[in-house]
Amino acid sequence: MSEKIIALVDGSIYSESVCNHAAWIAKRTQAPVELIHVLGRREAPDKTDLSGAIRLGARTKLMEELAELDAQRAKLVSHRGRAILEDARTIIDRDGVTETTTRLRHGDIVEAIGEIESEARVIVIGKRGEAADFAKGHLGSNLERIVRASHRPVFVAARAFKTIERVLVAYDGGTSAMKAVDHIARSPLFAGLAVTVVTVGNETPESKKGLADAKALLQAAGIQAETRVLPGQPETELGKLVDEEGFGMVVMGAYGHTRIRSLVIGSTTTEMVRSCKVPVVLMR
């Protein structure tokens, strides 16, 4: 079974971008796309008992009416989910991808991803979901949960799709950063793209060797690569570099090597995903 591009669509304003980016990945990797919409527990019918202390006959009738309303609501939620998937498939088809499937799932989104991620090449998700607080700039809670749980690369789509030609790799020498470079070297997704590997902080013999090894690995794979060391703080300098030099995508480890990996996403990672206007690929 070939690995799929799993694209999560929820009907938010990020859904079209998720589809556009999934199609772009599919055309470069020749992988099929599976569009998934998850009906979460918050969309389950309301089980609250509204009958109160009504006399028995009236209470029975009310309960029957409430049960019918629950059934109608569940049916409408499913219809909406299928409509979201149909719209998403139309976008994927329009972008020229011919091998696409759809799947409507029920339950918790992380559990749903856990059941199918062995089939995935990459998981594509929007930066924020339908219920995100845009005013406060919060990341979608599902995004953070998926990044913590997934063992596959997570591609966080920006709000709008733009053709990607230049890639910035945030390299801190940690295990997930080294895995990111190895993934780039092996993946057809990055063929023909210009890659810059950047370390932020003081230059040390260790960081110089790490960057040299990363460059050699990428060049051996036929990828045009250069390296840089920038002074300052990663949260500030990486975002500034993306804006000033027009990088189209950032690749980084989901966790820095000094972070408690099982508990939190690294602070630099969180800030990059929150502030970047380009897609961010997170590697475990």
Secondary structure, 3 states (H helix, E strand, C coil): CCCEEEEECCCCCCHHHHHHHHHHHHHHHCCCEEEEEEECHHHCCCCCCCCCCCCHHHHHHHHHHHHHHHHHHHHHHHHHHHHHHHHHHHHHHHCCCCCEEEEEEECCHHHHHHHHHHHEEEEEEECCCCCCCCCCCCCCHHHHHHHHHCCCCEEEECCCCCCCCEEEEECCCCHHHHHHHHHHHHCHHHCCCEEEEEEECCCCHHHHHHHHHHHHHHHHCCCCEEEEEECCCHHHHHHHHHHHHCCCEEEEECCCCCCCCCCCCCHHHHHHHHHCCCCEEEEC
